[in-house]
Amino acid sequence: MDFIQRNRSVFIILIVSLLLVLWIASGMLFREPPQLPPRAAATPMTVAVVHSQAESIARQLILQGELVPDQRVSIRAETAGQIEALPVARGSFVAAGTVIARIAENDRPARIRQAEAAVKGREGDFQAAQRLSDSGFQGQLQVQLAEANLEAARAALETARLDLARTRIRAPIDGVVNLQPVSLGSYVGVGDTVAEIVENHPLRAVVQVPQHQIQHLQHGARAWVRPASGDQDAQPHEGSIRYLSAVADTATRTFRVEIALPNPERKLPSGVSAQVEIPLQQVLAHRISPALVVLGERGELGIKAVDEQDLVVFLSIQPVRADVHGLWVAGLPERIRLISIGHGFVNPGERVLVVNQAQGQ
């Protein structure tokens, strides 16, 4: 009886426990899950844009070359002798015809007087032969011989005078005495160099133009030359194309082109390197800051802009030319909203908040 009484108590406890478990489980099964609050939409990135309008500019061919003198003349002695005077110092500017060196005359004046006397004597012989020319054939021969001797005497006189004149060595062109390898007392022979004169007005800028660009150039077309110097902001000098080679260099397949550059005050030196800009055809281009140029997915150059729906777009560019104010690029629509601040934090296709920025800021 006690056994049954104890089992009944255990049974009741089990029944109550089972009912309690079922009650708890029923609440978990049929209770609605808690509702999470909706996620807040991401705030679009704010970017600043500038409204850029394309302008018509000239596409330019930019080349590296050198400045060379218009003329470079080596002056040589035409008679032998000792240098007795150098009236012009090296580095001085001289006009054509200026005496730049004198060779000692020595006995040249005496030889001229001797030649003059010989001419007078031959003239007398010739006149006497003419008076006797009527005596027949023999007389005619005497006249011809006397005339030949007279011409020879005159030629000798001219030679002597020319030799004396050659002791005065003159500048054949305007220019600067660049070299003077002789000194007072030096002996020079015929053909020895006495001086070199360089004329830097005009200068010639010499460049090599690639074969696929030569058809765009014309004789007389304008070009801009910027000599190498420490001042990168210096204004380029205007020149014009003076020479276009008709034959390409077989090694480089380039054409020699020369640009005449006026240099009346001769302040620009020759022999230095220079950058030459030759305008080609007109194109529509935008001027942008080089800092705004980015790379596309395929490695192409481009910029980021905003379309009419305020979505970021990537636009490929074609650099045209650069100056101190920025980079000119083509290949863009005529009007764009260029992202000027924040372009590094947004991607194409992303919606942004747009703030207009004044040009030049």
C-alpha positions in Angstrom: 0.0 0.0 0.0 2.9 2.3 0.8 4.6 1.4 -2.5 1.5 2.4 -4.4 1.2 5.6 -2.5 4.8 6.6 -3.2 4.5 5.7 -7.0 1.3 7.8 -7.2 3.2 10.8 -5.9 6.0 10.3 -8.4 3.5 9.9 -11.2 1.7 13.1 -10.2 5.0 15.0 -10.2 5.9 13.7 -13.6 2.5 14.7 -15.0 2.8 18.2 -13.6 6.3 18.5 -15.0 5.2 17.3 -18.4 2.3 19.8 -18.4 4.6 22.6 -17.4 7.0 21.8 -20.2 4.1 21.6 -22.7 2.9 25.0 -21.5 6.3 26.6 -21.9 6.8 25.0 -25.3 3.4 26.2 -26.5 4.4 29.8 -25.7 7.6 29.6 -27.7 6.0 27.9 -30.7 3.0 30.1 -31.2 4.5 33.4 -30.1 5.3 35.9 -33.0 9.0 36.6 -33.4 10.2 40.0 -32.3 10.3 42.7 -35.1 13.7 44.3 -35.7 13.7 48.0 -36.4 14.2 48.8 -40.1 17.9 49.7 -41.1 18.4 53.3 -41.9 19.3 54.1 -45.5 23.0 55.0 -46.0 23.6 58.7 -46.4 25.1 59.6 -49.8 28.6 61.0 -49.9 28.8 64.7 -50.5 31.0 65.9 -53.3 31.8 69.4 -54.8 31.5 69.9 -58.5 32.5 72.6 -61.0 30.6 73.2 -64.2 33.1 73.0 -67.0 32.5 74.2 -70.6 34.7 73.0 -73.4 36.7 75.6 -75.4 38.2 75.5 -78.8 42.0 75.2 -78.6 44.8 74.1 -80.9 46.1 70.6 -80.5 49.9 71.0 -80.2 52.8 68.9 -81.3 55.4 69.3 -78.5 59.0 68.4 -79.4 62.5 68.7 -77.9 65.2 70.2 -80.0 68.1 72.6 -79.9 68.9 76.2 -80.9 71.6 76.7 -83.5 73.0 79.9 -85.0 71.6 81.1 -88.3 75.2 81.4 -89.6 78.5 80.2 -88.2 81.5 81.3 -90.3 85.1 80.2 -89.9 87.4 83.0 -91.2 90.7 81.9 -92.7 93.8 83.8 -93.8 94.1 84.3 -97.5 97.7 85.5 -97.3 100.6 84.5 -95.1 102.3 86.7 -92.5 102.5 87.8 -88.9 99.5 89.0 -87.0 100.3 92.6 -86.0 96.8 93.7 -84.7 93.5 92.3 -83.4 91.2 95.3 -83.2 88.2 93.3 -82.0 88.2 91.2 -78.8 86.6 87.8 -78.6 83.0 88.0 -77.7 82.4 91.4 -79.3 79.7 92.0 -81.9 80.9 93.2 -85.3 79.2 94.4 -88.4 80.0 92.9 -91.8 83.2 94.5 -93.2 84.8 95.3 -89.8 88.5 94.6 -89.7 89.0 91.9 -87.1 92.7 91.2 -87.7 95.7 92.7 -89.5 98.7 90.9 -91.0 101.9 92.8 -91.3 102.3 94.4 -94.7 106.1 93.9 -94.9 107.3 94.5 -98.5 103.9 94.4 -100.1 103.7 98.2 -100.7 107.1 98.1 -102.4 105.9 95.2 -104.6 102.9 97.3 -105.6 105.1 100.2 -106.6 107.3 97.8 -108.6 104.3 96.4 -110.4 103.0 99.9 -111.1 106.3 100.8 -112.7 106.3 97.6 -114.8 102.8 98.5 -116.0 104.0 102.0 -117.1 106.9 100.4 -119.0 104.7 97.9 -120.7 102.3 100.6 -121.7 105.2 102.5 -123.4 106.3 99.4 -125.2 102.7 98.8 -126.4 102.3 102.4 -127.7 105.6 102.2 -129.6 104.6 98.8 -131.1 101.4 100.4 -132.3 103.2 103.2 -134.1 105.4 100.7 -135.9 102.5 98.3 -136.7 102.2 99.6 -140.3 105.6 98.1 -141.3 104.0 94.7 -142.1 103.5 91.3 -140.6 106.4 91.6 -138.2 105.0 94.8 -136.8 101.7 93.2 -136.0 103.5 90.4 -134.0 105.3 93.1 -132.0 102.0 94.8 -131.2 100.5 91.5 -129.9 103.5 90.7 -127.8 103.6 94.2 -126.3 99.9 94.0 -125.5 100.3 90.6 -123.8 103.2 91.9 -121.7 101.1 94.9 -120.7 98.2 92.6 -119.6 100.6 90.4 -117.6 102.0 93.5 -115.9 98.5 94.7 -115.1 97.6 91.3 -113.6 100.8 91.3 -111.5 99.8 94.8 -110.2 96.3 93.6 -109.4 97.7 90.5 -107.6 100.0 92.7 -105.5 97.2 95.0 -104.6 94.9 92.1 -103.7 97.6 90.5 -101.5 98.0 93.8 -99.6 94.2 94.1 -99.2 94.2 90.5 -97.8 96.4 91.7 -94.9 93.2 93.3 -93.6 90.9 90.4 -92.5 87.3 91.5 -92.4 84.1 90.1 -90.9 82.0 88.7 -93.8 78.8 88.8 -91.8 77.3 90.6 -88.8 77.8 88.6 -85.6 79.8 87.9 -82.5 83.4 86.9 -82.6 83.1 83.5 -81.0 86.6 82.1 -81.5 89.9 83.8 -81.9 92.7 81.1 -82.0 95.5 83.6 -83.0 97.3 86.2 -80.9 99.5 89.1 -81.6 102.8 88.0 -83.2 101.3 84.7 -84.4 102.3 83.6 -87.9 99.5 82.4 -90.1 99.7 80.7 -93.4 97.1 80.6 -96.2 94.1 78.7 -94.9 94.8 79.1 -91.2 91.8 80.0 -89.0 91.9 83.5 -87.7 88.4 83.8 -86.1 84.9 82.3 -86.0 81.9 84.5 -86.2 78.4 83.4 -85.0 75.2 85.1 -86.0 72.3 84.4 -83.6 69.7 86.6 -85.4 67.7 84.8 -86.2 68.2 81.6 -84.3 67.1 78.3 -85.7 65.3 75.8 -83.5 66.0 72.3 -85.0 63.6 69.4 -84.1 62.9 65.9 -85.5 59.2 65.4 -86.4 57.8 61.9 -86.4 56.8 60.6 -89.8 53.0 60.4 -88.9 53.0 64.1 -88.0 54.9 65.7 -90.8 51.9 66.0 -93.1 50.3 68.4 -90.6 53.1 71.0 -90.9 53.4 73.7 -93.5 56.2 76.1 -94.4 55.7 79.5 -92.7 53.4 78.1 -90.0 53.7 79.6 -86.5 55.6 77.8 -83.7 56.5 78.6 -80.2 59.9 78.0 -78.7 60.8 77.8 -75.1 64.6 77.7 -74.5 65.9 75.6 -71.6 66.2 77.8 -68.5 65.5 77.7 -64.8 62.3 79.9 -65.3 59.5 77.5 -66.3 57.0 80.4 -66.3 58.9 82.4 -68.9 56.8 83.2 -72.0 57.7 81.2 -75.1 59.1 83.0 -78.2 57.2 83.1 -81.4 58.8 81.8 -84.6 57.9 80.3 -87.9 58.7 77.1 -89.8 61.5 77.9 -92.3 62.6 74.5 -93.5 60.9 71.1 -93.8 63.0 68.2 -94.9 61.7 66.3 -97.9 63.5 63.1 -96.9 63.2 61.2 -93.5 66.2 60.1 -91.6 66.6 56.4 -92.4 67.6 55.5 -88.8 64.8 57.3 -86.9 62.1 57.8 -89.6 61.9 61.4 -88.5 62.0 64.7 -90.6 64.3 67.6 -89.8 62.3 70.8 -89.2 63.8 74.2 -88.6 62.0 77.1 -87.0 63.3 80.7 -87.5 63.3 82.6 -84.2 63.8 86.4 -84.3 66.6 87.4 -81.9 67.4 91.1 -82.9 69.0 91.9 -79.5 70.8 88.6 -79.5 69.9 87.9 -75.9 69.1 84.3 -76.6 72.2 82.1 -76.9 72.6 79.2 -79.4 73.7 75.7 -78.6 71.0 75.2 -75.8 68.1 72.7 -75.8 64.6 74.0 -76.3 61.0 72.9 -76.3 59.1 73.5 -79.5 55.3 73.7 -79.6 53.7 73.6 -83.1 49.9 74.2 -83.2 47.9 71.6 -85.2 44.2 71.3 -85.7 41.5 72.9 -83.4 39.7 70.7 -80.9 37.2 71.1 -78.1 38.8 70.6 -74.7 38.3 71.2 -71.0 41.0 72.7 -68.7 41.3 70.6 -65.5 43.7 70.2 -62.6 46.1 67.3 -63.2 45.2 66.2 -59.6 41.7 65.2 -60.8 43.0 62.6 -63.3 42.3 59.0 -62.3 42.8 55.6 -63.9 39.9 53.5 -65.2 39.4 49.8 -64.8 41.4 49.1 -67.9 44.2 51.6 -67.0 42.9 54.4 -69.2 43.1 58.0 -68.1 39.9 59.7 -67.1 38.0 61.9 -64.7 35.0 61.5 -62.4 31.9 63.6 -63.1 28.2 63.6 -62.0 25.4 63.0 -64.5 21.8 64.4 -64.4 20.7 61.8 -61.8 23.6 62.8 -59.5 25.3 59.4 -60.2 29.1 59.3 -60.4 30.4 58.5 -64.0 33.9 57.8 -65.2 34.8 59.6 -68.5 37.9 58.8 -70.5 40.1 61.7 -71.6 42.7 62.5 -74.2 45.4 64.9 -73.0 45.9 67.7 -75.5 48.4 70.0 -73.9 49.5 71.4 -70.5 50.3 74.9 -69.4 51.0 76.6 -66.0 47.2 76.8 -65.4 46.3 73.2 -65.9 45.8 70.3 -68.3 43.7 70.6 -71.4 41.9 67.3 -72.2 39.6 66.3 -75.1 37.1 63.4 -75.5 34.6 64.8 -73.0 31.0 66.1 -73.6 30.8 69.9 -74.2 29.4 70.5 -70.7 30.2 68.4 -67.6 29.8 68.6 -63.9 33.3 67.7 -62.8 33.9 66.4 -59.3 36.5 68.7 -57.9 36.5 67.6 -54.2 35.8 64.1 -53.0 36.5 62.2 -56.3 38.8 59.8 -54.4 36.0 58.6 -52.1 33.2 57.7 -54.6 32.9 55.1 -57.4 31.1 55.1 -60.7 27.4 54.4 -60.3 27.2 55.7 -56.8 24.6 58.4 -56.0 26.0 61.5 -54.3 25.0 64.8 -52.8 26.2 67.6 -55.0 27.6 70.9 -53.9 28.4 73.5 -56.5 31.9 75.0 -56.3 32.9 78.2 -58.1 35.4 77.9 -60.9 39.0 78.4 -59.9 38.6 77.3 -56.3 
